[in-house]
Amino acid sequence: MMRSTSHLSSQSPWREIVEQMDSALDTHFVLEKVHAIGGGCINETYHIHGNDQHYFVKLNKASRLPMFEAEAAGLKEIQNSHTLRVPEPKCWGSNDVNAWLVLEYLELRHTPHQHAEALGRGLANMHRTFSDQFGWFRNNTIGSTLQKNDRSSDWIHFWRQNRLGYQLQLAQINGYKGKLQTQGERLMADLDVFFTGTRINACLLHGDLWSGNYSFDSAGRPVLFDPAVYYGDRETDLAMTELFGGFPAQFYASYQDAYPLEVDYRTRKTLYNLYHVLNHLNLFGSGYLRQAEQMMDKLLAEIK
């Protein structure tokens, strides 16, 4: 029987979530406690437990069910690579008000300096999971923005259409015109320059690999979560690890030892991180405009 808590009102989705869990997991879960967890800006997150079972639950409005479906599929894609650990998706669904995603609950300990080498090796191994095309079988989200994953055999075309081009279109809609759009047009017209003599493999990517999306379990094994999975240039994952920091030197050394990067990665790093800065511009506003323009200036200087 469910205990009365502030989260178990007549408007809450918990009864339906538990019913779905019982059906999907072939178990009998008695919800005893719901503990809200802070830290996210997109979803409400909770640790629920009862009869010695623990789960992690994400809640959002009902229209966000496709986001949770894509996240579950992305976690399974990484899980199937047998490289890095992810929280196992258990079930997901919605009612008229809420959408939810139920995940395995993991006790996480963020100790990057102790286990950074394992994370670097694990990511290098994950990046050796290949596809014959760039993109993925479905779209997903980067933050709360649609991430288009239309499949393509041409990486430059994929990056131009589904990454930079799409973000610039959103920026135009959001009122960012002028220099940003002029620079963007010039950059997209000459993308080939950044890939001369380079062969790009379609590697399994986390897609949103900043320091808030990895940790370590109680045994010290690296864990990835909140993915924006697709298949593309592995350098995009490495580039994002450098955008906001939070990855120790040992991580990069062990990755480089396991799967060395191309010598011109340093230039493409700016190109790949421009996608995320443009996304932040579209999500959070003009505070990112100058950074995006400066990155484009740097890239266009390489073309001249």
N, C-alpha and C positions, 0 to 999 in steps of 0.2 A: 504493500500500500504506500502511496506517495505521501510524504510528510508535507505539511503546509508550510511553504516558504513564500517570500515576497515574489518569487519567480513563477509560482504555480497558480496564478489567477485564472479566471475563466477565459481570459483573452490570450493566455500563453499557449505556445505550441507544444509544450513538453509531453502532454499525454499522447498526442499524435506521433511525436518523435519516438517515444518509448514503444508504442504499438508497432511502428515500422521497424524499429530495432529488433523487437521480438520476432517479427516475421522474417526479416532479412538475415538475421544472424542465427536463427533457430535457437534462441536462448530465452530465458525469462529474466528480464532485468527489472529490478525494483528500484526506482529512483528515490534516493534518500536525501541527497544534498545537491544543490546547484551553486557553484561558486563562480562569480563573474571574474574574468581575467582581463586586465587592461593591456594597453600597448598597441592595439590595432586602430587604424583610422577608417577602415572600410566596413568591417564586420563587428558585430558583438561576438565575444568569445567566452566560452564557459568550460569549466571542468565539472563534469557530473559524475557521481558515483553512487553505488548501492550494491548490496550483497557481494562485496569484495571485487566489484568490477568498476573500471574507470574509463571514461571516454572524454574526448575533447570535441566540443561542438561549436560550429560557427553558425550565426544567425544573420539574416538580412531580410529585406523585403521580398515578397514572393516573386517579383519580376527578375530577381537575381539568381534564380535557380540555374539558368544556363552557365553562369559563372562558376557555381559549385560543381556542376556536372563536368565542366572542363577541368577544374582543379583536380577532381577525383581521377579523371582520365590521365592527367599529367603525372600525378603521383604514381599511378599504376605503370605508366610508361617508364618512369625512373626505376620503380621497383623491379620491373621485368628485365632491366639491364643487369641486375645482380651486382651492383657496384656500391652505391651509397645507400644508406638507410633512409627511409622516409616514413612518416606516420601512415599506417595503412588505412585507406578509406573504407569505412564500414557500410554506410548507407547515406542517402541524400533524398530530399523530397521537398514538398511545399504544401501549404494550405492556402486559403484566400488571403492571408496576411503575410506570412513568413515563408522564407526558404531556409533550409538548413543543410549542413554537411556534418556528419558524425565521423570522427577519426579516432584511430588508436591514440590513447593517452600515453605520452612518454615523459618520464622525469628527465628534464634537460638541465645540463650544467654547462654554461658558456665559459669554457676554459681553452680558448684558442691556442695559447702559447704552448700548452702541454701536448696537444694532439694535432697541431697544424699540419705536420707531415702526412698524417693519415688522410686528412681532408684533401691535400694537394694530390696525393696518389689516387685517391678515390675519384676525384673529379677528372683526372687524366684518363682513368679507366672508363668512366662514364662517357667521355668524349670519344671513345673508340667504339661506341655504339652508333652504327651508320645507317643511313637511309639512301635510297637511290634518287630522292628528290628533296629539295629544300621546302620548308614549311611543315604542315601537319595535316591530319585528316579533319581537323575542325578549328575554328577560331577559339580564342580564349581572351583573357584580359591581362593588361599590364597596369597594375594598380586597379583603378576602376574603368580604365579606357579599353575599348575594344582593341584587341590585337589580331590583325588579319593574317591568316596563315595559308593563304591560297598557294597550293603546291606549284613548284616551278623547277625546271632542270637548270635554270640559269640564276646563280646567286646574285649577280649584279641587278638583274631585272627584279628579283624578289625584294632586295633591299630598297631599290628605288621605289617600287610600287607599294609594298606592304609595310614599309618602315618609315623612311624619310618622307616619301610623298604623302602618305596618309596623315602623318603628324603635321605636315605643313598645310594640308587641307583643313585640318581641325583648327590650326592656328589662324588661318584666313577667316574661318567661320567665327572664331573668337575675337576677331578684330585686330589681329597682329598682321599688318600688311607692310608695305614699304620695303625697307632694307632687308628684313627677314625673308620675305618672299623672293626678292631679287637675288639675294645670295643663294637661296635654296634652289632656284631654277638653274643658276650657273653651276652649282655643285652637282646637282643630279645629272646635268648634261654631260659632265666629265667624270663620272664615277669610275669609269674603266681605268683611269690613271692610277688609282690606288691599288689595283690588282694585277698590274703588269708582271708577267712571269710567275704568278702565284696560283697554285691549284687549291681550290677550296673544297673541302669535304663536307657533306651534310651530316653533321654530328648531333647527337642528342644533347640538347641544351636545357639547363634550368630556366634560363630566360629572364630571371629577375634576381640575380645573385648579388645582393648587397648583404652587409653584415647582419642585418636583422632577420635573414632568411636561412641561417645555418646555426647549428649548435652541436652539442655532443650528448650522448645518452650516458647513463650511469656507469657504463663500462668504458667510456671514453671513445666510443665509435662516433664518427661524424654523422650528422643527421641534416638533411635538406627538407625544407617545407615551403609553402606558398609559391609554387612554381608557376611560370608562364611558358610552358614547354613548347618547343618546336625543334626542327632540325635545321641547323645552319652552321656558320663558321664558328668554331670553338672559341675564337678570339673574342667574340661578343661577350661570352661569360666572363673571361679574364678581364676584359676592359671594364665591365661593370664593377668587378671587385675593387678596382682602383678609383672609381668615381667618388665614392664617399669614404673610402678607407675601411679599416676594421679587420684586415686580413694580415697576419704576421708574415715576416720575411720567410720563415720556414715553409709556409704554405706555397709561396711562389717558387722557392728553391726545389721543393719536392715535386711540384708539377713540372717544372722545367726539366728536371732530371728524368721524369717518366715519359714526357711527351714534349720535346723542345718546340718552342715557338719560332715562327719565321722572323727574320731579322727586321722586316719592315712592319712588324706588329705595332711599334710605337706610334707610327703615323695613323694606321687604321684604328687604333684605340680611340682617338679623338672622333673619328667618323662614327664608330659604333656607339660611343657615349652620347653623341649628339642626339640620337634617337631618344634616350632617356631624359635628357635635359629638355628637349622639345615636349616630351610627355609631361614633365613637371610644369612647364610653362602652361600647357593646356589644362592641367589639373589645378594648379595652385596660383597661377597668375603671373603678372609682369615682373616679379622679382627674379625670374629666370631668363628674361628677354636678353639682357646684356650678355650673360654667359653664353647663350646660344649664338648670338651674333659674333662674339669673340672666337668661339670654336669654329664657326664658318669662315671667319677671316683667316684663321690659322690653316685651315684645310685648303682654301682657295689660293693661299700663298704657295702651297705645294704644287699647284697646277701650273702656275705661271712659268 
